[in-house]
Amino acid sequence: MPNDYSTPAPDQMDARLAPVANIASPPIVQTTSPSTAVVDPEPAPTTSINILRKLHGPRFAPGFDDNDKLVDLLTKSGASTLAEYLQKNPQK
């Protein structure tokens, strides 16, 4: 007596599984090493300084609390983007 654990032939696969094959895969980020991973170049204005310190180092945004937001940093520094702030304030 055959058991129910055998793998069906491709032409006998359950039709309910067919839509799974049509799901788009997430984009793959190509990197050569973990240190060159692509990071979102402009985080949301509501991103906390704490999160940005995890990305840019503990000396990022001196004088700001961990709970302050990127928008606070940009407003106080006069920069319009994080990239502009980083260019004006290189990390040491």
C-alpha positions as CSV (number, residue, x, y, z in Angstrom):
1,M,0.0,0.0,0.0
2,P,1.6,3.4,-1.0
3,N,1.9,6.0,1.6
4,D,1.0,9.7,1.3
5,Y,4.6,10.9,1.8
6,S,5.8,10.2,-1.7
7,T,6.7,13.2,-3.9
8,P,4.2,13.6,-6.8
9,A,5.4,13.9,-10.3
10,P,5.7,17.5,-11.6
11,D,2.5,17.1,-13.7
12,Q,0.6,15.9,-10.5
13,M,1.7,18.8,-8.3
14,D,-1.1,20.5,-6.3
15,A,-2.6,23.4,-8.3
16,R,-2.7,25.5,-5.1
17,L,1.1,25.8,-5.2
18,A,1.2,27.3,-8.6
19,P,0.7,30.9,-7.5
20,V,3.8,30.7,-5.3
21,A,6.0,30.5,-8.4
22,N,4.7,33.9,-9.5
23,I,5.7,35.8,-6.4
24,A,8.4,38.3,-7.1
25,S,11.7,37.8,-5.3
26,P,13.1,40.7,-3.3
27,P,15.9,42.5,-4.9
28,I,19.4,41.1,-4.2
29,V,22.0,43.6,-3.1
30,Q,25.4,42.7,-4.7
31,T,28.3,43.3,-2.4
32,T,31.9,42.2,-2.3
33,S,32.2,42.2,1.5
34,P,29.9,43.1,4.4
35,S,31.6,46.5,4.8
36,T,30.4,47.5,1.3
37,A,26.7,46.7,1.8
38,V,24.4,49.3,0.2
39,V,22.7,51.4,2.9
40,D,19.7,53.7,2.2
41,P,21.5,57.0,1.4
42,E,18.8,59.2,2.9
43,P,16.9,57.8,5.9
44,A,13.5,59.2,6.9
45,P,13.5,62.5,8.8
46,T,12.0,60.7,11.8
47,T,15.0,58.3,12.1
48,S,16.5,58.5,15.5
49,I,20.0,59.6,16.2
50,N,20.6,56.3,18.0
51,I,19.9,54.4,14.8
52,L,22.2,56.7,12.8
53,R,24.9,56.2,15.4
54,K,24.7,52.5,14.8
55,L,25.4,53.2,11.1
56,H,27.9,56.0,11.3
57,G,29.6,55.4,14.6
58,P,29.2,56.5,18.3
59,R,30.7,59.9,17.6
60,F,28.0,60.8,15.1
61,A,26.0,64.0,15.9
62,P,27.8,65.1,19.1
63,G,25.5,67.0,21.4
64,F,22.3,65.2,20.3
65,D,20.5,62.7,22.4
66,D,19.8,59.2,21.2
67,N,16.1,60.0,21.0
68,D,16.5,63.1,18.9
69,K,15.6,62.7,15.2
70,L,17.4,63.3,12.0
71,V,15.1,66.3,11.3
72,D,16.4,67.9,14.5
73,L,20.0,67.4,13.5
74,L,19.3,68.8,10.0
75,T,17.4,71.9,11.3
76,K,20.1,72.7,13.9
77,S,23.0,72.2,11.5
78,G,21.5,74.0,8.5
79,A,21.9,70.9,6.3
80,S,19.1,69.8,4.0
81,T,20.1,66.1,3.8
82,L,22.1,63.6,5.8
83,A,24.6,63.5,3.0
84,E,25.1,67.2,3.2
85,Y,25.5,67.0,7.0
86,L,28.1,64.2,6.6
87,Q,30.0,66.2,4.0
88,K,30.1,69.3,6.3
89,N,30.9,67.3,9.4
90,P,33.3,64.5,8.5
91,Q,33.5,61.7,11.1
92,K,36.8,61.7,13.0
